[in-house]
Amino acid sequence: MQQIFNFIFKNSHRLLFLLLLLISLVLTIQSHSFHRSRVITSANFLSGGVYERINGLSEYLTLKKQNEILANENARLKSQLFNIKDTTLIPSIDSINGVDKVNLIVSKVIHNSYNVYENYITLKGGAKDGIKTDMGVINSLGIIGIVDNTSENYATVVSILNRKSQINAKIKKTNHFGSLIWDGKNTGFVQLIDVPRLAAIRKGDTIVTGGQSVIFPENINIGTIDKIYIDDQTNYYTLNIKLFNDMTNLGHVYIIKSKDREEIINLEKKNKNE
C-alpha cells in the first residue's frame, strides 16, 4: 500500500494532467455531435470485430448441430418434392389431410466399405427410428443403396457398389428401363443392363430410378451415361454409368419411408399365394 502512495506522490503532476485531459475529452464529446459520432463509430467497429470473432467461434463449435438442422430441413424439402401432385388432378384424401405418402428418416453413415465385391454401409439409426429392411437410402446427389438389416440403434445397407445389388432404373429422357448392377471394377461407375436397342441414347444422358418398385420413388438421380456397349447375344445395350455420388465419401443420408409400401407388398403376396 505504501508503494502505491509513493507512486501517486511521485507522479502527481502526470496523473493530474491525465485526469484533466480525460475530463476535457468527455466534455468535448458531450458538447459536439461530430466528435460524439466519431467515438461511437470507433467503438462499434471495435466491438463489432470482437462480436464477429466470437460468433465465428460459436458457429465453428456448433457445426455438428447446424449440419443436423440442415439435414432435417433437406429431408422435409425432399419429402415435399416426392409428394408433389399434378394440380389438375382431384386432391386425394392424403393431400387434403396434409399426410405425405413419402417421408424421409435422417441418418448418418458411420462405416462405409467400397473396396470389396460386396460392400455394405452402416448407419446410425435403427428399428427405434422407424428404419426397416428394404427401405431405399439416398442423399442429396442420388441413390446410396437399400437397407439390409436393422438392430435397435443401427442399420446396414447393401451399397450400390455391391455385386448382389440390382435396382430398377431408366433413361430419363426416353423412359426405357433396365437393371442397375455393379461389375465390381470401379467405385465411380455402375452398369445399366438389359436396355432395349430401340432406345435412342447417347453419352451424357441422365439415368434415374424407374419407380417400378416400392423401394425408390421415380426419378431419383443416379448418374450419366459414360459408355455404351452392345450385347450381340441378347441384342440389348449395356451402359456404363458415371455416378453423381462419390461413394467413397458419404455423410448424412435419408431413408425413404413410403406409406404405400406395406399395402403394395401385402397385395403382391396375396397374388402369389392364389
ABEGO torsion letter per residue (X at the ends): XAAAAAAAAAAAAAAAAAAAAAAAAAAAAAABAAAAAAAAAAAAAAAAAAAAAAAAAAAAAAAAAAAAAAAAAAAAAAAAAAABBBAABBBBAAAAAGBBABBBBBBBBABBBAABABBBBBBBEBAAAGBBBGBBBBBAAEBAEBBABBBAABBBBBBABBAABBBBBBBAAAGBBBBBBBAGABAABBBBBGBBAABBBBBGBBBBBAGABAABBBGBBAEBBABBBBBAAAGBBBBBBBBABBAABBBBBBBBBBAAAAAAAAAAAAAAAX
